[in-house]
Each structure stands twice: as structure tokens, then as C-alpha cells.
Amino acid sequence: METSRGLFERLDDLAAELVRLKVDVLVTYVTKASLAAKKTTATIPIVMVGTGDPVAVGLIASLGHPGGNVTGTSSLGAAVAAKQLGLLKETVPNILRYAGLWNPANVAFQTLQVKEAKDAARMLGIELQLYEAKAPDEFAAAFAAIERDSIQALLVLLDPLFSNNFQALAELSVKSRLVTMTGHRAFAEAGGLMAYGTSFFDQYKRAAVYVNKILKGAKPADLPVEQATKFEFVINLTTAKMLGLTIPPVVLAIADEVIE
């Protein structure tokens, strides 16, 4: 169960529909979908993917002993935001003011990311100013505001709304001549400059393992939640050239993939 278009207000109804169908296992993508599923059923096993801090938001009791009917993988941590901003700073060391694009409609996951990004910015000695967008038709206004404020670097926080509109966000980033980073490789593949984050392909493979164990009789309460262990850093050199940007060799050297 996921919000492919970022329509979070439908999650409760979608969860209820799946519960009425008496499915054997619910697989949920992102924190808010997982919370909607947990609120709807306390008996059907739930395997979560792409959650931030499942303990903090009340999805599970602890990583080692989840309790209840929820288990799966956790993909985001403070270290990810620090790494993203650190890579941006290494790429453009002369830029000290950054924009952060976030979706306030996705309260649980976005609030966690905002806190982590702000903490990372303070640690790195840079200024992070937030700009919001709750729908695709708000993107242009957010980018116009970033341009008005003369900000040259942008961190796009992970969100289903943004993930499903990476092409538009990449085009706006290039048009605004922004050095842009987000947490999903699909952004760089769509024409964005850089992406560093969890390998979601790996997360879904791990989710399949959980589903298999549950269908064979394992209880979610007894299956420890796994934190992400595989991360990937992708740079789009074609976009860098369009921006007139030279990626420092030290940054290129640690990229897992370079798109040319």
C-alpha cells in the first residue's frame, strides 16, 4: 500500500479496503501509509518499507523486538541527511546557504527529515531555509521563491509526491541553476544533479524476505526490524555540464554511478 501520487488523505480508506479483502500480509511504503495500516488492523501482519524512525512514531516497540503486527525495514537516519548536505558542501564549498524542499502534508516522515536536515546543517556550519510544496502545482512557486532569495543549492527531502515528479523537479532545478541533491537515484536518472540515499531496490528485496517468513508462519512481533545497510550515490554529469559545474574529483571518486 503506497501513496503513488502523494494523496495521503486516502490512506485510511485504502487501508480499510485492503483489510476488508482479508489479505494475508500488508506491505506498506513510507511512514504515513504504515501508520494508516496499523491504525486499521491489529491482526493482519504489516511489512513496512521506507519508514524513517518506526519507534519514534509508534509503529513498533523497538527495532529488536517490534511487538504487535508490524515489522520490516527502516531506511532513514540522521546520518543520511548529514551525508547529503556534506556532499553538497564538498561539491560547491563556496555556497553556505541552502534551500530545503519539503511536503508539510506528510507530517510524520517529513518532520523527522526536517529535524535531521536542520541538525546536519548546524553541524556543517551552513544555513538551511525551508520551502514547502503540497502538490505539483506548487513546485513553480517554491522554485521562484528560492530564486528570489538567491539560493544556489537545494536539498529535496524524500517524499512520494516528489518521487513521482522527479522529472519536473529536475527540470525546474536546472532552469533555476540549482545544485540539487535528494535521496533517491531516480532523481539523477530523471536529470537531477545528485542523489544519495538508501537503495530502495534492496529494501523491497528485504521486504519480500519478511513476507515469505510471515507466510510460512513467523509472527511480525518476533522479526527484528532491519535498518538500511546499502546506500548509493549517483551523479548526473550531463546535468553538471548544463549547469557549468565541475564536480570535484574527490566527490566523483566516491560515486557509485556516474551518468554521462
C-alpha positions in Angstrom: 0.0 0.0 0.0 1.6 3.3 -1.1 0.7 6.8 -2.0 1.8 6.9 -5.6 0.6 10.4 -6.0 1.1 11.7 -2.5 -2.6 11.7 -1.8 -2.3 11.0 1.9 -5.9 11.7 2.8 -6.9 8.5 1.0 -4.7 6.2 3.1 -7.2 5.3 5.8 -9.8 4.3 3.1 -7.2 2.3 1.2 -6.1 0.5 4.3 -9.7 -0.3 5.3 -10.4 -1.6 1.8 -7.4 -4.0 2.0 -8.4 -5.2 5.4 -12.0 -5.9 4.1 -10.4 -8.1 1.4 -8.8 -10.1 4.2 -5.3 -10.1 2.7 -2.7 -12.3 4.3 0.0 -9.6 4.6 0.0 -5.8 4.0 3.2 -4.3 2.6 3.3 -0.5 3.2 5.6 2.1 1.7 6.6 5.2 3.7 5.7 6.1 7.3 2.3 7.5 6.8 1.0 4.5 4.9 2.4 2.2 7.6 0.6 4.3 10.3 -2.7 4.1 8.4 -2.4 0.3 8.1 -1.5 -0.1 11.8 -4.5 2.1 12.8 -6.8 0.0 10.7 -5.7 -3.5 11.8 -4.0 -5.1 14.8 -4.1 -8.6 13.4 -3.1 -8.7 9.7 0.8 -8.7 9.5 2.2 -5.4 8.2 5.6 -5.3 6.5 6.8 -1.7 6.2 9.3 -0.3 3.7 10.8 3.2 3.5 10.0 4.3 7.1 12.1 6.8 8.9 12.1 6.1 12.7 9.4 3.5 13.3 10.0 3.5 17.1 9.6 7.3 17.4 6.2 7.4 15.5 4.8 4.4 17.4 4.8 1.7 14.7 6.9 -0.7 16.8 8.1 -1.0 20.4 11.8 -1.4 19.4 13.9 -2.5 16.4 14.9 -5.8 18.1 11.5 -6.7 19.4 8.8 -4.9 17.3 5.8 -6.4 19.2 2.3 -6.2 17.6 1.7 -6.9 14.0 4.3 -4.6 12.3 7.9 -5.3 11.2 10.0 -4.6 8.1 12.8 -2.2 7.3 13.8 1.3 8.4 15.5 3.4 5.7 16.3 6.9 7.0 18.6 8.2 9.7 20.3 11.4 10.7 23.5 10.2 9.0 21.8 10.3 5.6 20.9 14.0 5.8 24.4 14.8 7.1 25.9 12.9 4.2 23.6 14.6 1.6 24.4 18.1 2.8 28.1 17.1 3.3 28.3 16.0 -0.4 26.6 19.2 -1.5 29.2 21.3 0.5 32.1 19.3 -1.0 30.7 19.9 -4.4 30.2 23.6 -4.0 32.2 24.7 -0.9 31.7 28.4 -1.6 27.9 28.1 -1.1 26.8 28.4 2.5 23.0 29.0 2.1 20.8 26.0 1.1 17.2 25.5 0.4 15.2 22.5 1.6 12.1 21.4 -0.3 9.6 19.6 1.9 5.9 18.5 1.9 4.1 19.5 5.2 1.2 17.3 4.2 3.3 14.2 5.0 3.7 15.1 8.7 5.4 12.1 10.3 8.1 11.4 7.8 8.8 14.9 6.7 9.0 16.3 10.3 11.7 13.7 11.0 13.6 14.6 7.9 13.4 18.3 8.6 14.8 17.9 12.1 17.7 15.7 10.8 18.5 18.1 8.0 18.5 21.1 10.3 20.7 19.3 12.8 23.1 18.3 9.9 23.2 21.9 8.6 24.1 23.3 12.0 26.9 20.6 12.3 28.2 21.6 8.9 28.0 25.3 9.5 25.6 26.1 6.7 22.2 27.8 6.6 19.1 25.8 5.6 16.0 27.6 4.6 12.8 25.6 4.0 10.3 25.9 1.2 7.1 23.9 1.0 5.1 22.2 -1.7 2.0 20.0 -1.1 1.1 19.4 -4.7 2.8 19.5 -8.2 1.1 22.9 -9.0 3.0 24.4 -6.0 6.5 23.5 -7.4 6.9 26.5 -9.6 6.1 28.9 -6.7 8.6 27.2 -4.4 11.4 27.4 -7.0 10.5 31.0 -7.8 10.9 31.8 -4.0 14.3 30.0 -3.9 15.5 32.1 -6.9 14.2 35.4 -5.3 16.2 34.5 -2.2 19.3 34.0 -4.3 19.9 30.5 -3.0 22.0 28.2 -5.3 21.8 24.8 -3.6 18.8 22.6 -2.9 18.1 19.5 -0.8 14.8 17.8 -1.8 13.6 15.8 1.1 12.3 12.3 0.3 8.5 12.2 -0.2 6.2 10.2 -2.5 4.9 13.5 -4.0 8.4 14.4 -5.0 9.5 10.9 -6.1 6.6 10.8 -8.6 7.5 14.1 -10.0 11.3 13.9 -10.3 11.2 14.8 -14.0 9.5 18.1 -13.2 11.7 18.8 -10.2 14.9 18.1 -12.2 13.8 20.4 -15.0 13.0 23.2 -12.5 16.3 22.7 -10.8 18.3 23.0 -14.0 16.2 26.0 -15.1 16.9 27.7 -11.7 20.6 26.6 -12.0 20.4 24.9 -8.6 22.9 22.4 -7.4 20.4 19.8 -6.2 20.5 16.7 -4.1 17.8 14.2 -3.0 17.7 10.7 -1.5 16.6 8.5 -4.5 18.6 7.6 -7.5 15.6 8.1 -9.8 16.1 11.9 -9.4 19.6 11.7 -11.0 18.2 9.4 -13.7 15.5 11.9 -14.5 18.0 14.7 -15.0 18.6 15.9 -11.5 22.2 16.5 -10.4 22.9 14.2 -7.5 21.2 11.6 -5.3 22.4 9.9 -2.2 20.3 7.5 -0.1 19.1 4.1 0.7 18.9 1.5 -2.1 15.1 1.1 -2.3 15.5 -1.8 -4.6 17.4 -3.6 -1.8 14.7 -2.5 0.7 12.0 -4.1 -1.4 14.0 -7.3 -1.7 14.3 -7.4 2.1 10.5 -6.8 2.4 10.0 -9.9 0.2 12.0 -11.9 2.7 9.8 -10.8 5.6 6.6 -11.6 3.6 8.0 -15.1 2.9 8.8 -15.7 6.5 5.3 -14.5 7.7 3.5 -16.6 5.1 5.5 -19.6 6.5 4.2 -18.9 10.0 6.6 -16.4 11.5 5.0 -13.6 13.7 5.9 -9.9 12.9 6.4 -9.4 16.7 9.3 -11.9 16.6 11.0 -10.5 13.4 13.5 -7.7 14.2 13.3 -4.6 12.1 16.3 -4.1 9.8 17.9 -0.7 9.3 19.2 0.1 5.8 22.7 -1.1 5.1 23.1 -0.4 1.4 23.3 3.2 0.1 24.1 4.6 -3.3 25.5 7.9 -4.6 24.6 8.8 -8.2 25.9 11.9 -10.1 24.5 13.1 -13.4 27.5 14.6 -15.3 25.3 15.7 -18.2 23.3 17.9 -15.8 26.6 19.2 -14.2 27.7 20.4 -17.7 24.4 22.1 -18.3 24.9 24.0 -15.0 28.5 24.8 -15.9 29.6 22.9 -12.8 32.8 20.9 -12.4 32.3 18.1 -9.9 35.4 17.9 -7.7 37.5 14.7 -8.2 37.1 13.8 -4.6 33.3 13.7 -5.0 33.4 11.8 -8.3 35.7 9.2 -6.7 33.1 8.1 -4.2 30.1 8.0 -6.6 28.6 4.5 -7.1 27.4 5.6 -10.6 28.1 8.5 -12.9 25.5 9.3 -15.6 27.1 10.8 -18.8 
